[in-house]
Amino acid sequence: MTGPSVAAASVHERIYEHAEILSLLPHRGCMLMLRRLTVHGPNSFTGEACWPEEDPFIRAHGHSVVPAALLVEAAAQVAGAGLVAVEQATGVQETRKLGLLAGVRRCEFARPAQAGLPIVFQVLTRLMSPVVAHGQIEVFQHNTALGSLQVLLAMPEDLG
């Protein structure tokens, strides 16, 4: 993985839909929470997730509020998929990388996320080493801030 100065010149804004997201993340079925990814630049991504009320996670939760654990996972998917997409787009990726959620801190949600409505994740990342990245994430629904969190992602080679 290269630093922002090398990748910045060769990354253009790009939108990734479901089929392309499948090539970036190993998640499938209900564990693939990311519905759309926009790469704005080498360190800036926006993602969208939406859980219908019929979703097994929502039904099992017992009400139409999206559990915070799902929001954290979706936020990590946006950051990880964005970093992998940048590596692929810049051609610096020698082997397929896998973004692993390694840590969560300063996670605060002031408002609940309602099931059935899109949730937007705005992510800014910075590389701490070739295999570790930090993400600052803001979470929104209907242009209203729901909360924020920071994640630490490990980016080892994909073993599978």
Number of C-alpha atoms within 10 A of each C-alpha: 22 17 14 15 9 13 19 15 11 13 20 14 11 15 15 18 13 12 10 13 22 16 12 21 20 14 14 9 6 10 13 17 21 26 20 19 26 20 24 18 19 28 22 20 26 22 27 21 22 21 23 16 18 12 15 11 16 19 13 9 12 9 12 18 16 21 16 14 9 16 22 19 16 24 31 28 28 31 34 26 27 31 28 20 26 27 21 18 16 18 12 13 16 10 11 15 24 22 27 17 19 14 12 15 11 11 14 14 16 9 12 14 24 18 19 17 14 18 25 28 29 20 27 20 23 17 18 12 13 12 16 17 22 21 24 20 25 21 25 19 18 10 9 11 16 18 20 21 20 22 24 24 26 20 22 15 14 12 7 6
